[in-house]
Amino acid sequence: MYGNAKSAMQPKPWHYLNRLTHYEECPACKARAYYLERNKTVKLPTRYNSGTGESIYMCKSCNNKTRKPYTIASLSSSSSSSSSSSSSSSGQ
């Protein structure tokens, strides 16, 4: 009876995790010190071709650095030449 009550009183590891933290578990050392250092564009997208980028993750505990590639969607034709015309009324 006391064994169950004692184990129920001990905090679980996930009770200390903050949902708003930007740190994750490092795949190399398992410390919760792994974060997104930056996103880097490798190849800019064009109207006809997609681009590429990489997310660079770093661990503050073991200095493990990981690069994860991602694809950037090609530009749409409407965003490259969008113009708006405005009409003004004269007070006659």
C-alpha atoms as one frame of an Amber mdcrd trajectory, in Angstrom:
protein
   0.000   0.000   0.000   2.762   2.445   0.863   4.744   1.415  -2.221   1.908
   2.498  -4.535   1.357   5.788  -2.699   5.075   6.593  -2.764   5.438   5.923
  -6.500   2.330   7.985  -7.213   3.853  10.928  -5.322   7.060  11.010  -7.379
   6.916  13.380 -10.333   7.085  11.974 -13.825   9.802  13.299 -16.178   7.283
  14.835 -18.589   5.827  16.995 -15.797   8.865  19.240 -16.143   8.588  19.686
 -19.896   7.408  23.077 -21.043   5.114  22.923 -24.070   6.449  26.277 -25.260
  10.126  25.301 -25.229  12.000  25.142 -28.501  14.323  22.381 -27.301  13.916
  18.767 -28.350  15.670  15.534 -27.439  19.040  15.205 -29.178  19.232  12.025
 -31.286  22.919  11.583 -30.343  23.131  12.205 -26.572  19.391  12.178 -25.646
  19.718  15.493 -23.749  16.867  17.954 -24.157  19.185  20.591 -25.635  18.576
  20.119 -29.384  17.186  23.153 -31.190  16.695  24.665 -34.631  19.674  26.969
 -35.130  18.513  28.352 -38.480  16.884  27.677 -41.833  19.125  28.221 -44.826
  18.060  28.629 -48.451  20.354  26.578 -50.684  18.638  27.166 -54.056  16.049
  29.870 -54.602  12.792  28.791 -56.227  11.858  30.161 -59.618   8.557  30.439
 -61.418   9.148  27.066 -63.062  11.349  25.127 -60.592  11.178  24.481 -56.881
  14.013  25.487 -54.617  15.781  23.733 -51.777  16.727  24.646 -48.257  18.070
  23.041 -45.139  17.183  23.261 -41.476  20.268  23.253 -39.267  19.798  21.748
 -35.802  22.352  22.028 -32.991  22.703  20.380 -29.575  23.990  22.589 -26.771
  25.027  19.521 -24.783  27.156  17.494 -27.219  27.521  20.003 -30.120  25.858
  17.565 -32.530  24.931  19.402 -35.732  22.346  17.966 -38.125  21.208  19.288
 -41.499  17.743  18.333 -42.722  16.887  19.242 -46.332  13.496  20.595 -47.377
  11.820  21.726 -50.610  10.628  25.263 -51.298   7.609  25.452 -53.609   7.993
  27.147 -56.985   6.744  30.687 -57.302   3.268  31.217 -58.662   2.822  33.402
 -61.730   0.396  35.732 -59.932   2.939  36.713 -57.263   5.604  37.754 -59.766
   3.611  40.440 -61.551   0.800  41.545 -59.339  -0.266  45.104 -59.907  -3.257
  47.028 -58.787  -4.878  49.980 -60.412  -6.550  52.615 -58.359  -9.036  55.156
 -59.555  -9.427  58.473 -57.886 -12.508  60.580 -58.110 -12.138  64.258 -58.650
 -14.346  66.585 -56.667 -16.138  68.457 -59.518
